[in-house]
Amino acid sequence: MEGNKLFIILIQTGAFISAFAGITAGIVMANVTKKFGTGILASGFKSIAIGVILIALGIITDAIQAYFQNYNNLTFITILISVKEILFVAGTYIIVIGSKKTGDKLENLIK
């Protein structure tokens, strides 16, 4: 049983590392201030950055959920699953919509 706990901790460590890398990427993207052309890319990066950060927070929530599954607290696990799914859906939605709007604005510049 101890080997199983160590394995879970190692896997969740990887999840935390990737999540914090995602948060860092989101912060870097949100801080892009260079005005490429009319500033479309900078504004697109800012909206997409929010989605990246939400997905990273979902990864952290997933790691926490995996840790607490061993304690058989179904109410807490259900809440964590709900929060995780909301973060994933919202983050993905924001990235898709932000990318589409940025693409549409860039396409209009070319016309």
MODELLER restraints for C-alpha pairs under 7 A, 6 or more apart:
rsr = mdl.restraints
at = mdl.atoms
rsr.add(forms.Gaussian(group=physical.xy_distance, feature=features.Distance(at['CA:12:A'], at['CA:63:A']), mean=5.35, stdev=0.5))
rsr.add(forms.Gaussian(group=physical.xy_distance, feature=features.Distance(at['CA:15:A'], at['CA:59:A']), mean=6.51, stdev=0.5))
rsr.add(forms.Gaussian(group=physical.xy_distance, feature=features.Distance(at['CA:15:A'], at['CA:60:A']), mean=6.86, stdev=0.5))
rsr.add(forms.Gaussian(group=physical.xy_distance, feature=features.Distance(at['CA:15:A'], at['CA:63:A']), mean=6.38, stdev=0.5))
rsr.add(forms.Gaussian(group=physical.xy_distance, feature=features.Distance(at['CA:16:A'], at['CA:60:A']), mean=5.96, stdev=0.5))
rsr.add(forms.Gaussian(group=physical.xy_distance, feature=features.Distance(at['CA:19:A'], at['CA:56:A']), mean=4.48, stdev=0.5))
rsr.add(forms.Gaussian(group=physical.xy_distance, feature=features.Distance(at['CA:19:A'], at['CA:57:A']), mean=6.80, stdev=0.5))
rsr.add(forms.Gaussian(group=physical.xy_distance, feature=features.Distance(at['CA:19:A'], at['CA:59:A']), mean=5.88, stdev=0.5))
rsr.add(forms.Gaussian(group=physical.xy_distance, feature=features.Distance(at['CA:19:A'], at['CA:60:A']), mean=6.20, stdev=0.5))
rsr.add(forms.Gaussian(group=physical.xy_distance, feature=features.Distance(at['CA:20:A'], at['CA:56:A']), mean=6.93, stdev=0.5))
rsr.add(forms.Gaussian(group=physical.xy_distance, feature=features.Distance(at['CA:22:A'], at['CA:52:A']), mean=6.36, stdev=0.5))
rsr.add(forms.Gaussian(group=physical.xy_distance, feature=features.Distance(at['CA:22:A'], at['CA:53:A']), mean=6.35, stdev=0.5))
rsr.add(forms.Gaussian(group=physical.xy_distance, feature=features.Distance(at['CA:22:A'], at['CA:56:A']), mean=5.47, stdev=0.5))
rsr.add(forms.Gaussian(group=physical.xy_distance, feature=features.Distance(at['CA:23:A'], at['CA:52:A']), mean=6.97, stdev=0.5))
rsr.add(forms.Gaussian(group=physical.xy_distance, feature=features.Distance(at['CA:23:A'], at['CA:53:A']), mean=4.96, stdev=0.5))
rsr.add(forms.Gaussian(group=physical.xy_distance, feature=features.Distance(at['CA:23:A'], at['CA:56:A']), mean=5.98, stdev=0.5))
rsr.add(forms.Gaussian(group=physical.xy_distance, feature=features.Distance(at['CA:26:A'], at['CA:49:A']), mean=4.26, stdev=0.5))
rsr.add(forms.Gaussian(group=physical.xy_distance, feature=features.Distance(at['CA:26:A'], at['CA:50:A']), mean=6.57, stdev=0.5))
rsr.add(forms.Gaussian(group=physical.xy_distance, feature=features.Distance(at['CA:26:A'], at['CA:52:A']), mean=5.58, stdev=0.5))
rsr.add(forms.Gaussian(group=physical.xy_distance, feature=features.Distance(at['CA:26:A'], at['CA:53:A']), mean=5.47, stdev=0.5))
rsr.add(forms.Gaussian(group=physical.xy_distance, feature=features.Distance(at['CA:27:A'], at['CA:49:A']), mean=6.79, stdev=0.5))
rsr.add(forms.Gaussian(group=physical.xy_distance, feature=features.Distance(at['CA:29:A'], at['CA:45:A']), mean=5.39, stdev=0.5))
rsr.add(forms.Gaussian(group=physical.xy_distance, feature=features.Distance(at['CA:29:A'], at['CA:46:A']), mean=6.07, stdev=0.5))
rsr.add(forms.Gaussian(group=physical.xy_distance, feature=features.Distance(at['CA:29:A'], at['CA:49:A']), mean=5.56, stdev=0.5))
rsr.add(forms.Gaussian(group=physical.xy_distance, feature=features.Distance(at['CA:30:A'], at['CA:45:A']), mean=6.08, stdev=0.5))
rsr.add(forms.Gaussian(group=physical.xy_distance, feature=features.Distance(at['CA:30:A'], at['CA:46:A']), mean=4.25, stdev=0.5))
rsr.add(forms.Gaussian(group=physical.xy_distance, feature=features.Distance(at['CA:30:A'], at['CA:49:A']), mean=5.51, stdev=0.5))
rsr.add(forms.Gaussian(group=physical.xy_distance, feature=features.Distance(at['CA:32:A'], at['CA:42:A']), mean=5.67, stdev=0.5))
rsr.add(forms.Gaussian(group=physical.xy_distance, feature=features.Distance(at['CA:33:A'], at['CA:42:A']), mean=6.02, stdev=0.5))
rsr.add(forms.Gaussian(group=physical.xy_distance, feature=features.Distance(at['CA:34:A'], at['CA:42:A']), mean=6.58, stdev=0.5))
rsr.add(forms.Gaussian(group=physical.xy_distance, feature=features.Distance(at['CA:35:A'], at['CA:42:A']), mean=6.31, stdev=0.5))
rsr.add(forms.Gaussian(group=physical.xy_distance, feature=features.Distance(at['CA:40:A'], at['CA:102:A']), mean=6.47, stdev=0.5))
rsr.add(forms.Gaussian(group=physical.xy_distance, feature=features.Distance(at['CA:40:A'], at['CA:105:A']), mean=6.96, stdev=0.5))
rsr.add(forms.Gaussian(group=physical.xy_distance, feature=features.Distance(at['CA:41:A'], at['CA:102:A']), mean=6.80, stdev=0.5))
rsr.add(forms.Gaussian(group=physical.xy_distance, feature=features.Distance(at['CA:44:A'], at['CA:98:A']), mean=5.96, stdev=0.5))
rsr.add(forms.Gaussian(group=physical.xy_distance, feature=features.Distance(at['CA:44:A'], at['CA:99:A']), mean=6.75, stdev=0.5))
rsr.add(forms.Gaussian(group=physical.xy_distance, feature=features.Distance(at['CA:44:A'], at['CA:102:A']), mean=5.33, stdev=0.5))
rsr.add(forms.Gaussian(group=physical.xy_distance, feature=features.Distance(at['CA:47:A'], at['CA:98:A']), mean=5.66, stdev=0.5))
rsr.add(forms.Gaussian(group=physical.xy_distance, feature=features.Distance(at['CA:48:A'], at['CA:94:A']), mean=6.37, stdev=0.5))
rsr.add(forms.Gaussian(group=physical.xy_distance, feature=features.Distance(at['CA:48:A'], at['CA:95:A']), mean=4.73, stdev=0.5))
rsr.add(forms.Gaussian(group=physical.xy_distance, feature=features.Distance(at['CA:48:A'], at['CA:98:A']), mean=5.53, stdev=0.5))
rsr.add(forms.Gaussian(group=physical.xy_distance, feature=features.Distance(at['CA:48:A'], at['CA:99:A']), mean=6.92, stdev=0.5))
rsr.add(forms.Gaussian(group=physical.xy_distance, feature=features.Distance(at['CA:51:A'], at['CA:91:A']), mean=3.79, stdev=0.5))
rsr.add(forms.Gaussian(group=physical.xy_distance, feature=features.Distance(at['CA:51:A'], at['CA:92:A']), mean=6.12, stdev=0.5))
rsr.add(forms.Gaussian(group=physical.xy_distance, feature=features.Distance(at['CA:51:A'], at['CA:94:A']), mean=5.07, stdev=0.5))
rsr.add(forms.Gaussian(group=physical.xy_distance, feature=features.Distance(at['CA:51:A'], at['CA:95:A']), mean=5.12, stdev=0.5))
rsr.add(forms.Gaussian(group=physical.xy_distance, feature=features.Distance(at['CA:52:A'], at['CA:91:A']), mean=6.20, stdev=0.5))
rsr.add(forms.Gaussian(group=physical.xy_distance, feature=features.Distance(at['CA:54:A'], at['CA:87:A']), mean=5.42, stdev=0.5))
rsr.add(forms.Gaussian(group=physical.xy_distance, feature=features.Distance(at['CA:54:A'], at['CA:88:A']), mean=6.77, stdev=0.5))
rsr.add(forms.Gaussian(group=physical.xy_distance, feature=features.Distance(at['CA:54:A'], at['CA:91:A']), mean=4.90, stdev=0.5))
rsr.add(forms.Gaussian(group=physical.xy_distance, feature=features.Distance(at['CA:55:A'], at['CA:87:A']), mean=5.98, stdev=0.5))
rsr.add(forms.Gaussian(group=physical.xy_distance, feature=features.Distance(at['CA:55:A'], at['CA:88:A']), mean=5.14, stdev=0.5))
rsr.add(forms.Gaussian(group=physical.xy_distance, feature=features.Distance(at['CA:55:A'], at['CA:91:A']), mean=5.22, stdev=0.5))
rsr.add(forms.Gaussian(group=physical.xy_distance, feature=features.Distance(at['CA:57:A'], at['CA:87:A']), mean=6.96, stdev=0.5))
rsr.add(forms.Gaussian(group=physical.xy_distance, feature=features.Distance(at['CA:58:A'], at['CA:84:A']), mean=4.71, stdev=0.5))
rsr.add(forms.Gaussian(group=physical.xy_distance, feature=features.Distance(at['CA:58:A'], at['CA:87:A']), mean=5.23, stdev=0.5))
rsr.add(forms.Gaussian(group=physical.xy_distance, feature=features.Distance(at['CA:58:A'], at['CA:88:A']), mean=5.75, stdev=0.5))
rsr.add(forms.Gaussian(group=physical.xy_distance, feature=features.Distance(at['CA:61:A'], at['CA:80:A']), mean=6.52, stdev=0.5))
rsr.add(forms.Gaussian(group=physical.xy_distance, feature=features.Distance(at['CA:61:A'], at['CA:84:A']), mean=5.67, stdev=0.5))
rsr.add(forms.Gaussian(group=physical.xy_distance, feature=features.Distance(at['CA:62:A'], at['CA:84:A']), mean=6.31, stdev=0.5))
rsr.add(forms.Gaussian(group=physical.xy_distance, feature=features.Distance(at['CA:65:A'], at['CA:77:A']), mean=6.17, stdev=0.5))
rsr.add(forms.Gaussian(group=physical.xy_distance, feature=features.Distance(at['CA:65:A'], at['CA:80:A']), mean=6.06, stdev=0.5))
rsr.add(forms.Gaussian(group=physical.xy_distance, feature=features.Distance(at['CA:69:A'], at['CA:77:A']), mean=6.76, stdev=0.5))
